């Protein structure tokens, strides 16, 4: 499931980068025309306002694109290949299959099912249902029309990272703080025997204005 999140993250990064490149091309072709000579202060003020408007328009365009794609997925009830939003069950002794919505608990106490919250979130009503990503020693199968629950306490919950109905919605409700924390990565590596060549990202080398959390 994590691979799907990383694929979505990669697509979002490439798409947002292309949006910025295209917007910069349009912005660089902008000209200032005036019948009179303009003072330096007026020009600087105009440039500052233009840059702010450019940033706002670029962000609005990307948001519109993202919401368009998300609405297509949600309104058409596309079934995730991970079966995290809908799943099918065949009817015994027939060729009929029935589709069920995934149901997640609204609040997770990270303990077996007896301590789960009674409030639920259904993927047939919203694609924003999320569940803490982690490493689970889970043997219980999904029961149709019942909320997803644990039969064992999780081995490890990845801080800030979410899974849910569809990868992109869960990803946008997540943080990447674990990938900046070597101790967190070491736990994931020890439990999965994977990512052994991966080391934590260095926030001091990042040019982003956003915090990992």
LOTORVO-988429 format. One record per atom (N, C-alpha, C, O): y, z, x. Coordinates in steps of 0.2 Angstrom, whole numbers, padded with zeros to 4 digits, always signed. Layout:
N
YZX...
//
This chain:
213
-0006+0000+0004+0000+0000+0000+0006+0000+0004+0011-0003+0003+0006+0003+0010+0012+0004+0015+0014-0003+0017+0020-0005+0018+0009-0008+0018+0010-0014+0021+0015-0018+0016+0019-0022+0018+0013-0017+0009+0018-0020+0004+0025-0018+0005+0029-0022+0004+0026-0011+0006+0033-0009+0007+0036-0012+0013+0042-0014+0012+0032-0013+0018+0035-0016+0024+0037-0023+0023+0042-0026+0026+0033-0026+0019+0034-0033+0018+0040-0034+0014+0044-0039+0015+0041-0030+0009+0047-0030+0005+0053-0028+0009+0058-0031+0008+0053-0023+0013+0058-0021+0018+0060-0027+0022+0066-0029+0023+0055-0031+0025+0057-0037+0029+0060-0042+0025+0065-0045+0027+0058-0043+0019+0061-0048+0014+0068-0046+0013+0073-0051+0013+0069-0040+0011+0076-0038+0009+0081-0038+0015+0087-0040+0015+0078-0037+0021+0082-0038+0027+0084-0045+0029+0090-0046+0030+0079-0049+0028+0081-0056+0029+0085-0059+0024+0090-0063+0026+0084-0057+0018+0089-0060+0012+0096-0057+0013+0100-0061+0012+0097-0051+0014+0103-0048+0015+0107-0051+0021+0113-0052+0021+0103-0052+0026+0106-0055+0032+0109-0062+0031+0114-0064+0033+0104-0066+0027+0106-0073+0025+0112-0073+0021+0117-0077+0021+0113-0068+0016+0119-0067+0012+0125-0066+0016+0130-0069+0014+0124-0062+0021+0130-0061+0025+0132-0067+0029+0138-0069+0030+0127-0071+0032+0129-0077+0036+0132-0082+0031+0137-0085+0033+0130-0083+0025+0133-0088+0021+0140-0086+0019+0144-0090+0018+0140-0079+0017+0147-0077+0015+0152-0077+0021+0158-0079+0020+0150-0076+0027+0154-0077+0033+0157-0084+0034+0162-0086+0036+0152-0089+0033+0154-0096+0033+0159-0098+0028+0164-0101+0030+0159-0095+0022+0164-0096+0017+0170-0093+0019+0176-0096+0018+0170-0087+0021+0176-0083+0023+0180-0086+0029+0186-0086+0029+0176-0089+0034+0179-0092+0040+0183-0098+0038+0187-0100+0042+0181-0101+0032+0185-0107+0030+0191-0106+0026+0195-0110+0024+0192-0099+0025+0198-0097+0021+0205-0099+0025+0205-0097+0031+0210-0101+0022+0216-0103+0025+0222-0099+0022+0221-0097+0016+0227-0098+0025+0233-0095+0023+0239-0100+0022+0241-0103+0027+0241-0101+0016+0246-0106+0016+0253-0102+0013+0252-0099+0008+0258-0104+0016+0264-0100+0014+0270-0105+0015+0271-0108+0021+0275-0106+0010+0281-0110+0012+0286-0107+0017+0290-0110+0020+0285-0101+0018+0289-0097+0023+0285-0094+0028+0279-0092+0027+0289-0092+0034+0285-0089+0039+0284-0081+0037+0288-0078+0033+0278-0079+0038+0276-0072+0036+0277-0067+0042+0275-0069+0048+0279-0061+0041+0279-0056+0046+0272-0054+0048+0267-0055+0044+0271-0051+0054+0265-0048+0056+0262-0043+0051+0256-0043+0050+0266-0039+0049+0264-0034+0044+0261-0037+0038+0256-0035+0035+0264-0042+0035+0262-0045+0029+0255-0049+0030+0250-0048+0026+0254-0052+0036+0248-0055+0038+0243-0050+0039+0237-0051+0036+0244-0045+0042+0239-0040+0043+0237-0037+0037+0231-0035+0036+0242-0036+0032+0240-0033+0026+0235-0038+0022+0231-0036+0018+0237-0044+0022+0233-0049+0019+0226-0050+0021+0221-0050+0018+0226-0050+0028+0219-0050+0031+0215-0044+0029+0209-0044+0028+0218-0038+0029+0214-0032+0027+0212-0032+0020+0206-0030+0019+0216-0034+0016+0214-0035+0009+0209-0040+0008+0204-0039+0004+0209-0046+0012+0204-0051+0011+0197-0049+0013+0192-0050+0011+0197-0045+0019+0191-0042+0022+0188-0037+0017+0182-0038+0015+0192-0033+0014+0189-0028+0009+0186-0032+0003+0181-0030+0000+0190-0037+0000+0187-0041-0005+0181-0045-0003+0176-0046-0007+0181-0048+0003+0175-0051+0005+0169-0046+0005+0163-0048+0003+0169-0040+0008+0164-0036+0008+0161-0034+0001+0155-0034+0000+0166-0033-0004+0164-0031-0011+0161-0037-0014+0156-0036-0017+0163-0043-0013+0160-0049-0016+0153-0050-0013+0149-0052-0017+0152-0049-0007+0146-0051-0004+0141-0046-0006+0135-0047-0008+0143-0039-0007+0138-0034-0009+0137-0035-0017+0131-0035-0019+0142-0037-0021+0141-0039-0028+0136-0045-0029+0131-0044-0033+0136-0050-0025+0132-0055-0025+0125-0054-0023+0120-0056-0027+0124-0049-0018+0117-0047-0017+0114-0043-0022+0108-0044-0024+0118-0039-0025+0116-0034-0030+0114-0038-0036+0109-0037-0040+0118-0044-0038+0116-0048-0044+0110-0052-0042+0105-0052-0047+0109-0054-0036+0102-0057-0035+0096-0053-0035+0091-0054-0038+0097-0046-0033+0092-0042-0033+0090-0040-0040+0084-0040-0042+0095-0039-0044+0094-0037-0051+0091-0042-0055+0087-0041-0060+0093-0049-0053+0090-0054-0057+0082-0055-0055+0078-0056-0060+0080-0054-0049+0073-0054-0047+0069-0048-0050+0064-0049-0053+0072-0042-0050+0069-0036-0053+0068-0037-0061+0063-0035-0063+0073-0040-0064+0073-0041-0071+0067-0046-0073+0064-0045-0078+0066-0051-0069+0061-0056-0070+0054-0052-0070+0050-0053-0074+0053-0048-0065+0047-0044-0064+0046-0039-0070+0040-0039-0072+0051-0036-0072+0050-0031-0077+0050-0034-0084+0045-0032-0087+0054-0039-0085+0054-0041-0092+0047-0045-0093+0045-0046-0099+0045-0048-0088+0038-0052-0089+0032-0048-0088+0027-0051-0088+0033-0042-0086+0027-0038-0085+0022-0041-0080+0016-0041-0081+0025-0043-0074+0020-0046-0069+0016-0040-0067+0019-0034-0066+0010-0042-0065+0005-0036-0063+0005-0036-0055+0004-0042-0052+0007-0031-0053+0006-0030-0045-0001-0031-0043-0005-0029-0046-0001-0035-0037-0008-0035-0034-0011-0029-0032-0017-0028-0031-0007-0024-0031-0009-0017-0029-0011-0013-0035-0014-0008-0034-0010-0016-0041-0012-0012-0047-0009-0006-0048-0011-0001-0050-0002-0006-0046+0002+0001-0046+0006+0001-0053+0009+0006-0054+0007-0005-0056+0010-0004-0062+0006-0006-0069+0007-0003-0074+0001-0010-0068-0003-0012-0073-0010-0013-0070-0011-0015-0064-0015-0011-0074-0022-0013-0072-0026-0014-0078-0025-0013-0083-0032-0018-0076-0036-0020-0082-0043-0017-0082-0045-0015-0076-0046-0016-0087-0053-0013-0088-0056-0018-0093-0054-0020-0098-0062-0020-0091-0067-0024-0095-0070-0020-0100-0072-0014-0099-0071-0023-0106-0074-0019-0112-0081-0021-0111-0084-0026-0110-0085-0015-0111-0093-0016-0110-0096-0021-0115-0094-0021-0121-0100-0025-0112-0104-0029-0117-0100-0035-0120-0101-0037-0125-0095-0037-0117-0090-0042-0119-0087-0045-0113-0087-0043-0108-0083-0051-0115-0079-0054-0110-0072-0052-0111-0068-0056-0108-0070-0047-0114-0064-0045-0115-0061-0040-0110-0065-0035-0108-0055-0041-0108-0052-0036-0103-0046-0033-0106-0042-0037-0110-0045-0027-0105-0039-0024-0108-0034-0021-0103-0036-0019-0098-0028-0023-0103-0023-0021-0098-0019-0014-0100-0017-0013-0106-0019-0010-0095-0016-0003-0096-0010-0002-0092-0010-0005-0086-0005+0002-0094+0000+0003-0090-0001+0009-0085-0005+0014-0087+0001+0009-0079+0000+0015-0075+0005+0020-0077+0011+0019-0080+0003+0027-0077+0007+0032-0079+0008+0037-0073+0003+0040-0071+0014+0039-0071+0015+0043-0066+0018+0050-0068+0022+0050-0073+0017+0055-0065+0020+0062-0067+0027+0061-0065+0029+0059-0059+0032+0064-0069+0039+0064-0067+0040+0069-0061+0044+0067-0057+0037+0074-0061+0038+0079-0055+0031+0080-0052+0026+0081-0056+0030+0080-0046+0024+0081-0042+0024+0087-0038+0029+0088-0034+0020+0092-0039+0019+0098-0036+0015+0098-0030+0014+0103-0026+0012+0092-0028+0008+0091-0023+0002+0095-0022+0000+0097-0017-0001+0097-0028-0007+0101-0029-0011+0097-0034-0009+0093-0037-0017+0100-0035-0022+0096-0039-0019+0096-0046-0014+0099-0048-0022+0092-0051-0020+0090-0057-0018+0096-0062-0013+0095-0066-0021+0101-0061-0019+0107-0066-0012+0109-0065-0009+0112-0070-0009+0108-0059-0002+0110-0058+0003+0104-0059+0009+0105-0057+0001+0099-0062+0005+0093-0062+0010+0094-0068+0009+0098-0073+0016+0091-0068+0021+0091-0073+0018+0087-0079+0014+0082-0079+0020+0090-0085+0018+0086-0091+0022+0080-0093+0020+0076-0097+0028+0080-0090+0033+0074-0091+0030+0068-0087+0028+0069-0081+0030+0063-0090+0027+0057-0087+0032+0051-0087+0037+0051-0090+0031+0046-0083+0034+0040-0082+0030+0034-0083+0025+0034-0079+0031+0029-0087+0026+0024-0089+0029+0017-0086+0035+0016-0087+0025+0013-0083+0027+0007-0080+0028+0002-0085+0032-0003-0083+0026+0003-0091+0027-0002-0096+0034-0001-0099+0036-0005-0104+0037+0004-0098+0044+0006-0100+0049+0005-0095+0055+0003-0096+0048+0006-0089+0052+0005-0083+0048+0004-0077+0043+0007-0076+0051+0000-0072+0048-0001-0066+0050+0004-0060+0049+0003-0054+0054+0009-0062+0057+0014-0058+0053+0020-0057+0055+0025-0053+0047+0020-0060+0043+0026-0058+0041+0026-0051+0039+0021-0048+0041+0032-0048+0039+0033-0041+0035+0039-0040+0034+0044-0045+0031+0039-0035+0026+0044-0033+0027+0045-0025+0027+0040-0022+0027+0051-0023+0027+0053-0016+0022+0049-0012+0016+0050-0013+0024+0045-0007+0019+0041-0002+0016+0047+0002+0019+0051+0005+0010+0046+0004+0006+0050+0008-0001+0048+0010-0003+0043+0008-0004+0053+0013-0011+0052+0014-0015+0057+0010-0015+0063+0010-0019+0054+0005-0023+0058+0000-0030+0057+0001-0033+0052+0003-0033+0063+0000-0041+0063+0000-0043+0063-0007-0046+0067-0010-0042+0057-0010-0043+0056-0017-0050+0053-0018-0051+0047-0016-0054+0056-0023-0060+0053-0025-0060+0051-0032-0064+0047-0035-0055+0054-0036-0055+0053-0043-0053+0046-0045-0048+0044-0042-0056+0042-0049-0054+0036-0051-0048+0036-0057-0048+0042-0060-0045+0031-0058-0039+0031-0063-0043+0031-0070-0047+0026-0071-0040+0035-0074-0043+0035-0081-0038+0032-0085-0032+0033-0085-0040+0027-0089-0036+0023-0094-0031+0028-0098-0034+0032-0101-0025+0026-0099-0020+0029-0103-0019+0037-0101-0017+0041-0105-0021+0039-0095-0020+0046-0093-0016+0045-0087-0016+0041-0083-0012+0051-0086-0007+0051-0080-0011+0052-0074-0016+0055-0073-0008+0048-0069-0011+0049-0062-0011+0056-0060-0006+0059-0060-0017+0058-0057-0017+0065-0055-0021+0066-0049-0025+0061-0047-0020+0071-0045-0024+0073-0039-0030+0077-0041-0030+0082-0045-0035+0076-0037-0041+0080-0038-0042+0085-0031-0045+0089-0031-0038+0083-0026-0037+0087-0020-0030+0087-0018-0026+0082-0019-0028+0092-0014-0021+0092-0012-0020+0087-0006-0025+0085-0003-0014+0084-0006-0013+0078-0001-0014+0081+0006-0012+0087+0008-0017+0077+0011-0017+0078+0018-0010+0079+0021-0009+0083+0025-0006+0074+0019+0001+0074+0021+0005+0069+0017+0003+0064+0014+0011+0072+0015+0016+0068+0012+0022+0065+0016+0025+0069+0020+0023+0059+0016+0028+0056+0021+0035+0057+0018+0036+0055+0013+0039+0061+0022+0045+0063+0019+0050+0058+0017+0051+0053+0021+0052+0058+0011+0057+0053+0009+0054+0046+0006+0058+0042+0004+0048+0045+0008+0045+0039+0006+0041+0039-0001+0038+0043-0002+0042+0033-0005+0040+0033-0011+0036+0027-0012+0037+0022-0009+0031+0028-0017+0027+0022-0020+0028+0022-0027+0031+0027-0030+0026+0017-0031+0027+0017-0038+0025+0011-0041+0020+0007-0039+0028+0009-0047+0026+0003-0051+0026-0003-0047+0021-0006-0046+0031-0005-0044+0032-0011-0039+0035-0009-0033+0039-0004-0033+0033-0012-0027+0035-0010-0021+0043-0010-0020+0046-0005-0017+0046-0015-0022+0054-0015-0021+0057-0009-0024+0062-0007-0021+0056-0008-0030+0059-0002-0034+0058+0005-0030+0062+0009-0029+0052+0006-0028+0050+0012-0025+0053+0012-0018+0056+0017-0016+0054+0006-0014+0057+0006-0008+0064+0008-0008+0067+0012-0004+0068+0006-0013+0075+0007-0014+0076+0014-0016+0082+0016-0016+0071+0018-0018+0072+0025-0019+0069+0029-0014+0068+0035-0014+0068+0026-0008+0065+0029-0002+0070+0030+0003+0075+0027+0003+0068+0034+0008+0072+0035+0015+0067+0033+0020+0061+0033+0019+0069+0031+0026+0065+0029+0032+0065+0035+0037+0064+0034+0043+0066+0041+0035+0067+0047+0040+0061+0048+0044+0062+0050+0050+0055+0047+0041+0049+0048+0045+0049+0043+0051+0046+0045+0057+0052+0037+0051+0051+0033+0056+0056+0034+0062+0056+0031+0067+0061+0039+0061+0065+0041+0066+0063+0048+0069+0067+0051+0073+0057+0050+0067+0055+0057+0068+0048+0056+0072+0043+0055+0068+0047+0058+0078+0041+0057+0082+0036+0061+0079+0030+0059+0079+0038+0067+0077+0033+0072+0075+0029+0070+0068+0023+0070+0067+0034+0067+0064+0031+0064+0058+0026+0058+0059+0021+0058+0056+0028+0054+0064+0024+0048+0065+0017+0050+0068+0012+0047+0067+0018+0056+0073+0012+0058+0076+0007+0061+0071+0001+0060+0072+0009+0064+0065+0004+0066+0060+0001+0060+0057-0005+0060+0055+0005+0055+0055+0003+0049+0052-0003+0046+0056-0008+0044+0054-0001+0045+0063-0006+0042+0067-0012+0046+0068-0018+0043+0068-0012+0053+0068-0018+0057+0069-0022+0056+0063-0028+0057+0063-0019+0055+0057-0023+0055+0051-0026+0048+0049-0031+0048+0046-0023+0043+0052-0025+0036+0050-0028+0033+0056-0031+0028+0055-0027+0035+0062-0030+0032+0068-0027+0025+0068-0030+0020+0070-0020+0024+0066-0017+0018+0066-0010+0019+0070-0008+0025+0071-0007+0013+0071+0000+0014+0073+0001+0017+0080+0006+0020+0082-0004+0017+0084-0004+0021+0090+0001+0018+0095+0003+0022+0100+0003+0012+0095+0008+0010+0099+0015+0010+0097+0020+0008+0100+0016+0014+0091+0022+0014+0088+0026+0021+0090+0023+0026+0090+0032+0020+0091+0036+0026+0093+0042+0026+0088+0044+0022+0085+0045+0032+0088+0050+0033+0083+0056+0029+0085+0058+0028+0091+0060+0027+0080+0066+0023+0081+0072+0028+0083+0071+0034+0082+0076+0026+0087+0082+0030+0090+0088+0028+0086+0091+0023+0086+0090+0033+0082+0096+0033+0078+0102+0031+0082+0107+0028+0079+0102+0034+0088+0108+0033+0092+0109+0026+0094+0115+0024+0096+0104+0022+0094+0104+0015+0096+0106+0010+0090+0106+0004+0090+0106+0013+0084+0107+0009+0078+0114+0008+0076+0119+0012+0078+0116+0002+0074+0122+0000+0072+0124+0001+0065+0129-0001+0063+0119+0004+0061+0120+0004+0054+0125+0010+0053+0125+0015+0057+0129+0010+0048+0133+0015+0045+0129+0020+0041+0132+0024+0038+0123+0018+0039+0119+0022+0035+0114+0027+0038+0112+0026+0044+0114+0033+0036+0109+0038+0038+0102+0037+0036+0101+0034+0031+0097+0038+0041+0090+0037+0039+0088+0041+0033+0083+0039+0029+0092+0046+0031+0090+0050+0025+0094+0049+0019+0094+0052+0014
//
